[in-house]
Amino acid sequence: MTFEIFFLIALALFFDFLNGFQDSANSIATIVSTRVLRPRYAVLWAAFFNFIAFFFFGLHVANTIGKGIIDIAIVDKGVIFGTLMGACLWNLTTWYFGLPSSSSHALIGGMIGAALAKAGPGALLWKGIFKTVTFIFIAPTMGLILGFFFGMLVYWLFRKSAPLKVDHIFRKGQLISAALYSLGHGGNDAQKTMGIIASLLFSAGLLGKEFHIPFFVVIMCYSTIALGTMFGGWRIVKTMGQKVAKLKPVDGFCAESGAAIMLFISSGFGIPVSTTHTITGAIMGIGSLRRISAVRWGVVGNIVWAWVLTIPCSAAISALAYTLIIRR
């Protein structure tokens, strides 16, 4: 491997770290805000389940990212550099402002921007892009519906129980739901970086004639996203856990369980969804179960704007980075 390939792999792993760092808020916001676990223990809990996700999921999402968004024939070191710069810079920008935007869509926007800068619209694989963009709307909607109906079911089942008893049960139950959500987070998000690294290696002729995801890439990416989760994105924890809707342990359990189911389904079908969108929708669902005004819709509006801007902004940054690197 050349120095440039080593550098790009390191940059991809930095993105993976940022993904865990930023999206750790999704995994732990509810168990921190409901005081089920202290922050330091919550991040360790989430990081562990991020890492062991490779025992439970195939590599469908990694293959979608690696060869289903842009034509792999046009991928080279410049395209990968532009992709990662677009994704990383947008992630850092939204982290600074405390906005839970999507690392997944930042990466996809980066791929689109670099591909357009190099080869124009013909390099885009519209089927994969359409499927991914569609789930910008489907994932939070399904998260909201699942969170809402989980809440309805649980509230009905425990309608005659004392509040203290319910709180005690779901403080323990939330450990399970947070673990399931962290499994889904690792199983979907770590694979996106695997796809980028594998496409880089394939374009350099280091994977042979057939595209595949090497095992060492799998382990590297799961380890890195878990490390990012351990450091945690505390600015975003506050937004997700306290500003969207105030949560009790039973609410956190329902939101995480609904979001986890959505992530398991999408990972099984190889769809790179936003874990941020999914958990936000689930929190909105459980918040609106009590009353519509329980959801702070002004905060939700700011979050939605971050979602809408993610793909075009990361694509613009990526296209600029690609243009600059090939002119140096």
Phi and psi restraints in degrees (value plus and minus 20) as a CYANA .aco file:
   2 THR   PHI    -104.6   -64.6
   2 THR   PSI     148.1   188.1
   3 PHE   PHI     -80.0   -40.0
   3 PHE   PSI     -58.4   -18.4
   4 GLU   PHI     -82.0   -42.0
   4 GLU   PSI     -60.5   -20.5
   5 ILE   PHI     -88.3   -48.3
   5 ILE   PSI     -61.7   -21.7
   6 PHE   PHI     -78.5   -38.5
   6 PHE   PSI     -63.9   -23.9
   7 PHE   PHI     -82.0   -42.0
   7 PHE   PSI     -63.3   -23.3
   8 LEU   PHI     -89.1   -49.1
   8 LEU   PSI     -55.3   -15.3
   9 ILE   PHI     -84.4   -44.4
   9 ILE   PSI     -61.4   -21.4
  10 ALA   PHI     -83.2   -43.2
  10 ALA   PSI     -59.1   -19.1
  11 LEU   PHI     -86.3   -46.3
  11 LEU   PSI     -59.4   -19.4
  12 ALA   PHI     -83.5   -43.5
  12 ALA   PSI     -60.5   -20.5
  13 LEU   PHI     -88.9   -48.9
  13 LEU   PSI     -51.6   -11.6
  14 PHE   PHI     -83.7   -43.7
  14 PHE   PSI     -61.6   -21.6
  15 PHE   PHI     -80.8   -40.8
  15 PHE   PSI     -62.7   -22.7
  16 ASP   PHI     -80.9   -40.9
  16 ASP   PSI     -61.4   -21.4
  17 PHE   PHI     -82.1   -42.1
  17 PHE   PSI     -65.6   -25.6
  18 LEU   PHI     -81.9   -41.9
  18 LEU   PSI     -56.4   -16.4
  19 ASN   PHI     -79.8   -39.8
  19 ASN   PSI     -69.3   -29.3
  20 GLY   PHI     -85.6   -45.6
  20 GLY   PSI     -59.6   -19.6
  21 PHE   PHI     -82.3   -42.3
  21 PHE   PSI     -66.0   -26.0
  22 GLN   PHI     -97.2   -57.2
  22 GLN   PSI     -66.4   -26.4
  23 ASP   PHI    -102.1   -62.1
  23 ASP   PSI     -23.8    16.2
  24 SER   PHI     -78.2   -38.2
  24 SER   PSI     -49.9    -9.9
  25 ALA   PHI     -77.7   -37.7
  25 ALA   PSI     -57.8   -17.8
  26 ASN   PHI     -83.4   -43.4
  26 ASN   PSI     -58.3   -18.3
  27 SER   PHI     -96.4   -56.4
  27 SER   PSI     -54.1   -14.1
  28 ILE   PHI    -136.8   -96.8
  28 ILE   PSI     -27.1    12.9
  29 ALA   PHI     -76.2   -36.2
  29 ALA   PSI     -63.7   -23.7
  30 THR   PHI     -92.6   -52.6
  30 THR   PSI     -60.4   -20.4
  31 ILE   PHI     -93.9   -53.9
  31 ILE   PSI     -41.9    -1.9
  32 VAL   PHI     -99.1   -59.1
  32 VAL   PSI     -66.8   -26.8
  33 SER   PHI     -88.6   -48.6
  33 SER   PSI     -47.4    -7.4
  34 THR   PHI    -109.9   -69.9
  34 THR   PSI     -18.8    21.2
  35 ARG   PHI      42.2    82.2
  35 ARG   PSI      10.6    50.6
  36 VAL   PHI     -92.5   -52.5
  36 VAL   PSI     -60.3   -20.3
  37 LEU   PHI    -153.6  -113.6
  37 LEU   PSI     129.3   169.3
  38 ARG   PHI     -91.2   -51.2
  38 ARG   PSI     133.9   173.9
  39 PRO   PHI     -71.9   -31.9
  39 PRO   PSI     -63.4   -23.4
  40 ARG   PHI     -84.2   -44.2
  40 ARG   PSI     -55.8   -15.8
  41 TYR   PHI     -98.8   -58.8
  41 TYR   PSI     -53.2   -13.2
  42 ALA   PHI     -82.9   -42.9
  42 ALA   PSI     -63.3   -23.3
  43 VAL   PHI     -88.3   -48.3
  43 VAL   PSI     -55.5   -15.5
  44 LEU   PHI     -86.1   -46.1
  44 LEU   PSI     -60.3   -20.3
  45 TRP   PHI     -81.2   -41.2
  45 TRP   PSI     -68.5   -28.5
  46 ALA   PHI     -86.4   -46.4
  46 ALA   PSI     -61.3   -21.3
  47 ALA   PHI     -82.8   -42.8
  47 ALA   PSI     -60.6   -20.6
  48 PHE   PHI     -79.7   -39.7
  48 PHE   PSI     -65.7   -25.7
  49 PHE   PHI     -96.7   -56.7
  49 PHE   PSI     -46.6    -6.6
  50 ASN   PHI     -77.2   -37.2
  50 ASN   PSI     -66.0   -26.0
  51 PHE   PHI     -89.6   -49.6
  51 PHE   PSI     -65.6   -25.6
  52 ILE   PHI     -97.1   -57.1
  52 ILE   PSI     -18.9    21.1
  53 ALA   PHI     -79.7   -39.7
  53 ALA   PSI     -43.8    -3.8
  54 PHE   PHI     -88.2   -48.2
  54 PHE   PSI     -35.0     5.0
  55 PHE   PHI     -96.9   -56.9
  55 PHE   PSI     -38.1     1.9
  56 PHE   PHI    -131.3   -91.3
  56 PHE   PSI     -41.0    -1.0
  57 PHE   PHI    -139.8   -99.8
  57 PHE   PSI     128.1   168.1
  58 GLY   PHI     -97.2   -57.2
  58 GLY   PSI    -180.2  -140.2
  59 LEU   PHI    -137.1   -97.1
  59 LEU   PSI      13.0    53.0
  60 HIS   PHI     -84.7   -44.7
  60 HIS   PSI     -62.3   -22.3
  61 VAL   PHI     -86.7   -46.7
  61 VAL   PSI     -61.0   -21.0
  62 ALA   PHI     -80.1   -40.1
  62 ALA   PSI     -59.8   -19.8
  63 ASN   PHI     -88.8   -48.8
  63 ASN   PSI     -56.0   -16.0
  64 THR   PHI     -82.4   -42.4
  64 THR   PSI     -67.4   -27.4
  65 ILE   PHI     -85.4   -45.4
  65 ILE   PSI     -62.2   -22.2
  66 GLY   PHI     -86.7   -46.7
  66 GLY   PSI     -55.8   -15.8
  67 LYS   PHI    -161.7  -121.7
  67 LYS   PSI      -5.7    34.3
  68 GLY   PHI    -137.6   -97.6
  68 GLY   PSI     -21.4    18.6
  69 ILE   PHI    -128.0   -88.0
  69 ILE   PSI     -65.6   -25.6
  70 ILE   PHI    -149.5  -109.5
  70 ILE   PSI     138.7   178.7
  71 ASP   PHI     -83.2   -43.2
  71 ASP   PSI      99.1   139.1
  72 ILE   PHI     -85.7   -45.7
  72 ILE   PSI     -39.2     0.8
  73 ALA   PHI     -86.5   -46.5
  73 ALA   PSI     -43.9    -3.9
  74 ILE   PHI    -115.8   -75.8
  74 ILE   PSI     -22.1    17.9
  75 VAL   PHI     -92.3   -52.3
  75 VAL   PSI     110.3   150.3
  76 ASP   PHI    -165.5  -125.5
  76 ASP   PSI    -192.9  -152.9
  77 LYS   PHI     -83.9   -43.9
  77 LYS   PSI     -55.5   -15.5
  78 GLY   PHI     -85.2   -45.2
  78 GLY   PSI     -61.1   -21.1
  79 VAL   PHI     -84.8   -44.8
  79 VAL   PSI     -63.3   -23.3
  80 ILE   PHI     -85.3   -45.3
  80 ILE   PSI     -61.1   -21.1
  81 PHE   PHI     -80.7   -40.7
  81 PHE   PSI     -69.0   -29.0
  82 GLY   PHI     -79.8   -39.8
  82 GLY   PSI     -63.8   -23.8
  83 THR   PHI     -76.4   -36.4
  83 THR   PSI     -70.0   -30.0
  84 LEU   PHI     -91.7   -51.7
  84 LEU   PSI     -55.2   -15.2
  85 MET   PHI     -85.8   -45.8
  85 MET   PSI     -62.6   -22.6
  86 GLY   PHI     -80.1   -40.1
  86 GLY   PSI     -65.5   -25.5
  87 ALA   PHI     -88.4   -48.4
  87 ALA   PSI     -66.2   -26.2
  88 CYS   PHI     -86.0   -46.0
  88 CYS   PSI     -65.9   -25.9
  89 LEU   PHI     -86.2   -46.2
  89 LEU   PSI     -57.9   -17.9
  90 TRP   PHI     -88.5   -48.5
  90 TRP   PSI     -59.5   -19.5
  91 ASN   PHI     -79.5   -39.5
  91 ASN   PSI     -64.9   -24.9
  92 LEU   PHI     -85.8   -45.8
  92 LEU   PSI     -57.7   -17.7
  93 THR   PHI     -83.3   -43.3
  93 THR   PSI     -68.1   -28.1
  94 THR   PHI     -90.5   -50.5
  94 THR   PSI     -52.7   -12.7
  95 TRP   PHI     -83.0   -43.0
  95 TRP   PSI     -63.3   -23.3
  96 TYR   PHI     -79.0   -39.0
  96 TYR   PSI     -59.5   -19.5
  97 PHE   PHI    -109.3   -69.3
  97 PHE   PSI     -17.5    22.5
  98 GLY   PHI      51.4    91.4
  98 GLY   PSI       6.2    46.2
  99 LEU   PHI    -119.2   -79.2
  99 LEU   PSI     105.6   145.6
 100 PRO   PHI    -100.1   -60.1
 100 PRO   PSI      53.2    93.2
 101 SER   PHI    -102.1   -62.1
 101 SER   PSI     158.1   198.1
 102 SER   PHI    -116.8   -76.8
 102 SER   PSI      97.8   137.8
 103 SER   PHI     -83.5   -43.5
 103 SER   PSI     -55.5   -15.5
 104 SER   PHI     -81.6   -41.6
 104 SER   PSI     -68.0   -28.0
 105 HIS   PHI     -95.1   -55.1
 105 HIS   PSI     -45.3    -5.3
 106 ALA   PHI     -83.4   -43.4
 106 ALA   PSI     -61.5   -21.5
 107 LEU   PHI     -86.6   -46.6
 107 LEU   PSI     -63.5   -23.5
 108 ILE   PHI     -86.7   -46.7
 108 ILE   PSI     -60.9   -20.9
 109 GLY   PHI     -80.0   -40.0
 109 GLY   PSI     -60.8   -20.8
 110 GLY   PHI     -80.6   -40.6
 110 GLY   PSI     -62.3   -22.3
 111 MET   PHI     -83.3   -43.3
 111 MET   PSI     -63.8   -23.8
 112 ILE   PHI     -83.9   -43.9
 112 ILE   PSI     -64.8   -24.8
 113 GLY   PHI     -82.1   -42.1
 113 GLY   PSI     -65.8   -25.8
 114 ALA   PHI     -86.6   -46.6
 114 ALA   PSI     -60.6   -20.6
 115 ALA   PHI     -84.7   -44.7
 115 ALA   PSI     -61.2   -21.2
 116 LEU   PHI     -84.0   -44.0
 116 LEU   PSI     -60.8   -20.8
 117 ALA   PHI     -85.0   -45.0
 117 ALA   PSI     -53.3   -13.3
 118 LYS   PHI    -105.6   -65.6
 118 LYS   PSI     -68.4   -28.4
 119 ALA   PHI    -148.9  -108.9
 119 ALA   PSI     -20.9    19.1
 120 GLY   PHI      62.4   102.4
 120 GLY   PSI    -196.0  -156.0
 121 PRO   PHI     -80.1   -40.1
 121 PRO   PSI     -44.6    -4.6
 122 GLY   PHI     -83.3   -43.3
 122 GLY   PSI     -38.5     1.5
 123 ALA   PHI    -103.4   -63.4
 123 ALA   PSI     -28.2    11.8
 124 LEU   PHI    -108.5   -68.5
 124 LEU   PSI     117.1   157.1
 125 LEU   PHI    -118.1   -78.1
 125 LEU   PSI      78.2   118.2
 126 TRP   PHI     -86.6   -46.6
 126 TRP   PSI     -48.5    -8.5
 127 LYS   PHI     -82.7   -42.7
 127 LYS   PSI     -67.9   -27.9
 128 GLY   PHI     -86.8   -46.8
 128 GLY   PSI     -59.8   -19.8
 129 ILE   PHI     -85.9   -45.9
 129 ILE   PSI     -63.7   -23.7
 130 PHE   PHI     -81.0   -41.0
 130 PHE   PSI     -64.0   -24.0
 131 LYS   PHI     -80.8   -40.8
 131 LYS   PSI     -62.4   -22.4
 132 THR   PHI     -89.2   -49.2
 132 THR   PSI     -65.8   -25.8
 133 VAL   PHI     -85.2   -45.2
 133 VAL   PSI     -57.7   -17.7
 134 THR   PHI     -78.0   -38.0
 134 THR   PSI     -58.7   -18.7
 135 PHE   PHI     -96.3   -56.3
 135 PHE   PSI     -26.9    13.1
 136 ILE   PHI     -79.2   -39.2
 136 ILE   PSI     -54.6   -14.6
 137 PHE   PHI    -114.4   -74.4
 137 PHE   PSI     -57.6   -17.6
 138 ILE   PHI     -88.6   -48.6
 138 ILE   PSI     -63.4   -23.4
 139 ALA   PHI     -80.5   -40.5
 139 ALA   PSI     -71.7   -31.7
 140 PRO   PHI     -87.8   -47.8
 140 PRO   PSI     -52.3   -12.3
 141 THR   PHI     -85.8   -45.8
 141 THR   PSI     -65.6   -25.6
 142 MET   PHI     -88.1   -48.1
 142 MET   PSI     -56.3   -16.3
 143 GLY   PHI     -80.1   -40.1
 143 GLY   PSI     -64.1   -24.1
 144 LEU   PHI     -81.6   -41.6
 144 LEU   PSI     -66.5   -26.5
 145 ILE   PHI     -84.8   -44.8
 145 ILE   PSI     -65.7   -25.7
 146 LEU   PHI     -85.2   -45.2
 146 LEU   PSI     -62.4   -22.4
 147 GLY   PHI     -80.9   -40.9
 147 GLY   PSI     -63.0   -23.0
 148 PHE   PHI     -83.3   -43.3
 148 PHE   PSI     -67.8   -27.8
 149 PHE   PHI     -94.7   -54.7
 149 PHE   PSI     -53.3   -13.3
 150 PHE   PHI     -79.0   -39.0
 150 PHE   PSI     -64.2   -24.2
 151 GLY   PHI     -81.8   -41.8
 151 GLY   PSI     -65.4   -25.4
 152 MET   PHI     -78.6   -38.6
 152 MET   PSI     -66.0   -26.0
 153 LEU   PHI     -83.0   -43.0
 153 LEU   PSI     -68.1   -28.1
 154 VAL   PHI     -86.7   -46.7
 154 VAL   PSI     -62.8   -22.8
 155 TYR   PHI     -82.3   -42.3
 155 TYR   PSI     -56.9   -16.9
 156 TRP   PHI     -89.6   -49.6
 156 TRP   PSI     -63.6   -23.6
 157 LEU   PHI     -83.7   -43.7
 157 LEU   PSI     -53.1   -13.1
 158 PHE   PHI    -129.1   -89.1
 158 PHE   PSI       2.2    42.2
 159 ARG   PHI     -83.3   -43.3
 159 ARG   PSI     -46.5    -6.5
 160 LYS   PHI    -119.2   -79.2
 160 LYS   PSI     -18.9    21.1
 161 SER   PHI    -106.8   -66.8
 161 SER   PSI     131.2   171.2
 162 ALA   PHI     -88.0   -48.0
 162 ALA   PSI     121.1   161.1
 163 PRO   PHI     -74.0   -34.0
 163 PRO   PSI     -58.8   -18.8
 164 LEU   PHI     -85.0   -45.0
 164 LEU   PSI     -58.2   -18.2
 165 LYS   PHI     -85.4   -45.4
 165 LYS   PSI     -63.9   -23.9
 166 VAL   PHI     -81.4   -41.4
 166 VAL   PSI     -63.9   -23.9
 167 ASP   PHI     -80.5   -40.5
 167 ASP   PSI     -62.7   -22.7
 168 HIS   PHI     -84.3   -44.3
 168 HIS   PSI     -63.6   -23.6
 169 ILE   PHI     -83.4   -43.4
 169 ILE   PSI     -65.9   -25.9
 170 PHE   PHI    -104.3   -64.3
 170 PHE   PSI     -31.1     8.9
 171 ARG   PHI     -85.1   -45.1
 171 ARG   PSI     -59.2   -19.2
 172 LYS   PHI     -96.1   -56.1
 172 LYS   PSI     -60.4   -20.4
 173 GLY   PHI     -82.7   -42.7
 173 GLY   PSI     -50.4   -10.4
 174 GLN   PHI     -89.1   -49.1
 174 GLN   PSI     -45.6    -5.6
 175 LEU   PHI     -82.4   -42.4
 175 LEU   PSI     -59.4   -19.4
 176 ILE   PHI     -90.3   -50.3
 176 ILE   PSI     -65.3   -25.3
 177 SER   PHI     -85.6   -45.6
 177 SER   PSI     -58.0   -18.0
 178 ALA   PHI     -85.5   -45.5
 178 ALA   PSI     -57.9   -17.9
 179 ALA   PHI     -84.4   -44.4
 179 ALA   PSI     -63.2   -23.2
 180 LEU   PHI     -83.5   -43.5
 180 LEU   PSI     -62.5   -22.5
 181 TYR   PHI     -83.7   -43.7
 181 TYR   PSI     -60.7   -20.7
 182 SER   PHI     -86.0   -46.0
 182 SER   PSI     -54.4   -14.4
 183 LEU   PHI     -81.3   -41.3
 183 LEU   PSI     -66.9   -26.9
 184 GLY   PHI     -83.8   -43.8
 184 GLY   PSI     -58.1   -18.1
 185 HIS   PHI     -82.1   -42.1
 185 HIS   PSI     -70.8   -30.8
 186 GLY   PHI     -83.5   -43.5
 186 GLY   PSI     -61.9   -21.9
 187 GLY   PHI     -85.8   -45.8
 187 GLY   PSI     -45.8    -5.8
 188 ASN   PHI    -118.3   -78.3
 188 ASN   PSI     -67.9   -27.9
 189 ASP   PHI     -97.9   -57.9
 189 ASP   PSI     -59.3   -19.3
 190 ALA   PHI     -82.7   -42.7
 190 ALA   PSI     -49.9    -9.9
 191 GLN   PHI     -89.4   -49.4
 191 GLN   PSI     -42.0    -2.0
 192 LYS   PHI     -87.1   -47.1
 192 LYS   PSI     -60.8   -20.8
 193 THR   PHI     -89.2   -49.2
 193 THR   PSI     -55.4   -15.4
 194 MET   PHI     -77.6   -37.6
 194 MET   PSI     -63.7   -23.7
 195 GLY   PHI     -82.5   -42.5
 195 GLY   PSI     -58.7   -18.7
 196 ILE   PHI     -86.4   -46.4
 196 ILE   PSI     -67.1   -27.1
 197 ILE   PHI     -84.7   -44.7
 197 ILE   PSI     -62.6   -22.6
 198 ALA   PHI     -84.1   -44.1
 198 ALA   PSI     -59.0   -19.0
 199 SER   PHI     -87.1   -47.1
 199 SER   PSI     -54.2   -14.2
 200 LEU   PHI     -83.9   -43.9
 200 LEU   PSI     -67.9   -27.9
 201 LEU   PHI     -84.1   -44.1
 201 LEU   PSI     -58.9   -18.9
 202 PHE   PHI     -86.2   -46.2
 202 PHE   PSI     -62.5   -22.5
 203 SER   PHI     -86.0   -46.0
 203 SER   PSI     -45.8    -5.8
 204 ALA   PHI    -108.2   -68.2
 204 ALA   PSI     -17.6    22.4
 205 GLY   PHI      57.1    97.1
 205 GLY   PSI       2.3    42.3
 206 LEU   PHI    -119.1   -79.1
 206 LEU   PSI     -19.8    20.2
 207 LEU   PHI    -133.7   -93.7
 207 LEU   PSI     -13.7    26.3
 208 GLY   PHI      64.2   104.2
 208 GLY   PSI    -177.2  -137.2
 209 LYS   PHI    -106.4   -66.4
 209 LYS   PSI     -36.1     3.9
 210 GLU   PHI    -138.4   -98.4
 210 GLU   PSI     112.7   152.7
 211 PHE   PHI     -88.7   -48.7
 211 PHE   PSI     112.5   152.5
 212 HIS   PHI    -176.4  -136.4
 212 HIS   PSI     149.4   189.4
 213 ILE   PHI    -125.6   -85.6
 213 ILE   PSI      88.2   128.2
 214 PRO   PHI     -83.7   -43.7
 214 PRO   PSI     129.8   169.8
 215 PHE   PHI     -83.2   -43.2
 215 PHE   PSI     -56.5   -16.5
 216 PHE   PHI     -85.6   -45.6
 216 PHE   PSI     -50.2   -10.2
 217 VAL   PHI     -88.2   -48.2
 217 VAL   PSI     -60.6   -20.6
 218 VAL   PHI     -77.9   -37.9
 218 VAL   PSI     -70.7   -30.7
 219 ILE   PHI     -84.9   -44.9
 219 ILE   PSI     -62.8   -22.8
 220 MET   PHI     -78.3   -38.3
 220 MET   PSI     -65.0   -25.0
 221 CYS   PHI     -92.2   -52.2
 221 CYS   PSI     -60.5   -20.5
 222 TYR   PHI     -86.2   -46.2
 222 TYR   PSI     -57.6   -17.6
 223 SER   PHI     -86.1   -46.1
 223 SER   PSI     -61.1   -21.1
 224 THR   PHI     -90.1   -50.1
 224 THR   PSI     -61.7   -21.7
 225 ILE   PHI     -87.0   -47.0
 225 ILE   PSI     -54.4   -14.4
 226 ALA   PHI     -86.3   -46.3
 226 ALA   PSI     -58.8   -18.8
 227 LEU   PHI     -83.9   -43.9
 227 LEU   PSI     -62.0   -22.0
 228 GLY   PHI     -81.5   -41.5
 228 GLY   PSI     -60.4   -20.4
 229 THR   PHI     -82.4   -42.4
 229 THR   PSI     -57.2   -17.2
 230 MET   PHI     -82.4   -42.4
 230 MET   PSI     -51.6   -11.6
 231 PHE   PHI    -100.8   -60.8
 231 PHE   PSI     -52.0   -12.0
 232 GLY   PHI      52.1    92.1
 232 GLY   PSI     125.3   165.3
 233 GLY   PHI    -125.5   -85.5
 233 GLY   PSI      64.3   104.3
 234 TRP   PHI     -88.3   -48.3
 234 TRP   PSI     -48.1    -8.1
 235 ARG   PHI     -80.7   -40.7
 235 ARG   PSI     -61.7   -21.7
 236 ILE   PHI     -99.0   -59.0
 236 ILE   PSI     -48.1    -8.1
 237 VAL   PHI     -74.7   -34.7
 237 VAL   PSI     -63.0   -23.0
 238 LYS   PHI     -84.2   -44.2
 238 LYS   PSI     -63.2   -23.2
 239 THR   PHI     -83.4   -43.4
 239 THR   PSI     -68.6   -28.6
 240 MET   PHI     -91.3   -51.3
 240 MET   PSI     -60.0   -20.0
 241 GLY   PHI    -108.5   -68.5
 241 GLY   PSI     -40.3    -0.3
 242 GLN   PHI    -148.3  -108.3
 242 GLN   PSI     -53.6   -13.6
 243 LYS   PHI    -107.8   -67.8
 243 LYS   PSI     -48.4    -8.4
 244 VAL   PHI     -93.5   -53.5
 244 VAL   PSI     -68.3   -28.3
 245 ALA   PHI    -182.9  -142.9
 245 ALA   PSI     123.4   163.4
 246 LYS   PHI     -94.9   -54.9
 246 LYS   PSI     111.5   151.5
 247 LEU   PHI    -137.1   -97.1
 247 LEU   PSI     126.4   166.4
 248 LYS   PHI    -124.2   -84.2
 248 LYS   PSI     146.4   186.4
 249 PRO   PHI     -74.0   -34.0
 249 PRO   PSI     -60.0   -20.0
 250 VAL   PHI     -83.7   -43.7
 250 VAL   PSI     -56.4   -16.4
 251 ASP   PHI     -86.3   -46.3
 251 ASP   PSI     -64.4   -24.4
 252 GLY   PHI     -80.3   -40.3
 252 GLY   PSI     -60.8   -20.8
 253 PHE   PHI     -80.0   -40.0
 253 PHE   PSI     -66.9   -26.9
 254 CYS   PHI     -86.5   -46.5
 254 CYS   PSI     -62.7   -22.7
 255 ALA   PHI     -84.2   -44.2
 255 ALA   PSI     -66.7   -26.7
 256 GLU   PHI     -87.4   -47.4
 256 GLU   PSI     -58.5   -18.5
 257 SER   PHI     -86.0   -46.0
 257 SER   PSI     -64.9   -24.9
 258 GLY   PHI     -82.0   -42.0
 258 GLY   PSI     -64.1   -24.1
 259 ALA   PHI     -86.1   -46.1
 259 ALA   PSI     -59.4   -19.4
 260 ALA   PHI     -82.1   -42.1
 260 ALA   PSI     -62.0   -22.0
 261 ILE   PHI     -80.7   -40.7
 261 ILE   PSI     -63.5   -23.5
 262 MET   PHI     -82.1   -42.1
 262 MET   PSI     -61.0   -21.0
 263 LEU   PHI     -87.6   -47.6
 263 LEU   PSI     -59.8   -19.8
 264 PHE   PHI     -81.3   -41.3
 264 PHE   PSI     -64.0   -24.0
 265 ILE   PHI     -84.7   -44.7
 265 ILE   PSI     -67.5   -27.5
 266 SER   PHI     -86.1   -46.1
 266 SER   PSI     -58.2   -18.2
 267 SER   PHI     -85.8   -45.8
 267 SER   PSI     -56.9   -16.9
 268 GLY   PHI     -83.3   -43.3
 268 GLY   PSI     -51.7   -11.7
 269 PHE   PHI    -114.3   -74.3
 269 PHE   PSI     -16.1    23.9
 270 GLY   PHI      53.7    93.7
 270 GLY   PSI       6.6    46.6
 271 ILE   PHI    -119.2   -79.2
 271 ILE   PSI      98.8   138.8
 272 PRO   PHI     -98.1   -58.1
 272 PRO   PSI      73.5   113.5
 273 VAL   PHI    -116.3   -76.3
 273 VAL   PSI     149.1   189.1
 274 SER   PHI    -110.9   -70.9
 274 SER   PSI      97.8   137.8
 275 THR   PHI     -84.8   -44.8
 275 THR   PSI     -51.5   -11.5
 276 THR   PHI     -82.8   -42.8
 276 THR   PSI     -68.9   -28.9
 277 HIS   PHI     -79.5   -39.5
 277 HIS   PSI     -62.3   -22.3
 278 THR   PHI     -85.4   -45.4
 278 THR   PSI     -68.7   -28.7
 279 ILE   PHI     -91.6   -51.6
 279 ILE   PSI     -52.7   -12.7
 280 THR   PHI     -83.4   -43.4
 280 THR   PSI     -64.3   -24.3
 281 GLY   PHI     -80.2   -40.2
 281 GLY   PSI     -61.3   -21.3
 282 ALA   PHI     -86.0   -46.0
 282 ALA   PSI     -59.6   -19.6
 283 ILE   PHI     -85.1   -45.1
 283 ILE   PSI     -59.9   -19.9
 284 MET   PHI     -82.6   -42.6
 284 MET   PSI     -59.7   -19.7
 285 GLY   PHI     -82.7   -42.7
 285 GLY   PSI     -67.4   -27.4
 286 ILE   PHI     -92.5   -52.5
 286 ILE   PSI     -51.1   -11.1
 287 GLY   PHI     -87.4   -47.4
 287 GLY   PSI     -61.0   -21.0
 288 SER   PHI     -93.7   -53.7
 288 SER   PSI     -34.2     5.8
 289 LEU   PHI     -83.3   -43.3
 289 LEU   PSI     -58.1   -18.1
 290 ARG   PHI     -92.3   -52.3
 290 ARG   PSI     -70.4   -30.4
 291 ARG   PHI    -192.7  -152.7
 291 ARG   PSI     130.4   170.4
 292 ILE   PHI     -78.3   -38.3
 292 ILE   PSI     -55.7   -15.7
 293 SER   PHI     -92.1   -52.1
 293 SER   PSI     -29.9    10.1
 294 ALA   PHI     -89.3   -49.3
 294 ALA   PSI     -42.4    -2.4
 295 VAL   PHI    -108.2   -68.2
 295 VAL   PSI     109.3   149.3
 296 ARG   PHI    -105.4   -65.4
 296 ARG   PSI      70.4   110.4
 297 TRP   PHI     -87.3   -47.3
 297 TRP   PSI     -43.3    -3.3
 298 GLY   PHI     -84.6   -44.6
 298 GLY   PSI     -62.4   -22.4
 299 VAL   PHI     -85.6   -45.6
 299 VAL   PSI     -62.4   -22.4
 300 VAL   PHI     -79.0   -39.0
 300 VAL   PSI     -60.6   -20.6
 301 GLY   PHI     -80.1   -40.1
 301 GLY   PSI     -61.8   -21.8
 302 ASN   PHI     -83.1   -43.1
 302 ASN   PSI     -60.1   -20.1
 303 ILE   PHI     -84.4   -44.4
 303 ILE   PSI     -63.3   -23.3
 304 VAL   PHI     -82.3   -42.3
 304 VAL   PSI     -59.0   -19.0
 305 TRP   PHI     -80.6   -40.6
 305 TRP   PSI     -59.2   -19.2
 306 ALA   PHI     -82.7   -42.7
 306 ALA   PSI     -58.3   -18.3
 307 TRP   PHI     -83.6   -43.6
 307 TRP   PSI     -67.2   -27.2
 308 VAL   PHI     -82.1   -42.1
 308 VAL   PSI     -58.0   -18.0
 309 LEU   PHI    -102.1   -62.1
 309 LEU   PSI     -36.0     4.0
 310 THR   PHI     -79.4   -39.4
 310 THR   PSI     -74.7   -34.7
 311 ILE   PHI     -84.7   -44.7
 311 ILE   PSI     -70.0   -30.0
 312 PRO   PHI     -83.8   -43.8
 312 PRO   PSI     -57.9   -17.9
 313 CYS   PHI     -90.7   -50.7
 313 CYS   PSI     -64.7   -24.7
 314 SER   PHI     -87.3   -47.3
 314 SER   PSI     -52.9   -12.9
 315 ALA   PHI     -85.3   -45.3
 315 ALA   PSI     -61.4   -21.4
 316 ALA   PHI     -84.4   -44.4
 316 ALA   PSI     -63.9   -23.9
 317 ILE   PHI     -83.1   -43.1
 317 ILE   PSI     -62.7   -22.7
 318 SER   PHI     -82.7   -42.7
 318 SER   PSI     -65.5   -25.5
 319 ALA   PHI     -81.8   -41.8
 319 ALA   PSI     -60.0   -20.0
 320 LEU   PHI     -84.8   -44.8
 320 LEU   PSI     -64.9   -24.9
 321 ALA   PHI     -82.8   -42.8
 321 ALA   PSI     -61.3   -21.3
 322 TYR   PHI     -83.0   -43.0
 322 TYR   PSI     -65.3   -25.3
 323 THR   PHI     -81.0   -41.0
 323 THR   PSI     -62.0   -22.0
 324 LEU   PHI     -87.2   -47.2
 324 LEU   PSI     -60.8   -20.8
 325 ILE   PHI     -90.1   -50.1
 325 ILE   PSI     -55.5   -15.5
 326 ILE   PHI     -98.8   -58.8
 326 ILE   PSI     -33.4     6.6
 327 ARG   PHI    -116.2   -76.2
 327 ARG   PSI     -22.5    17.5
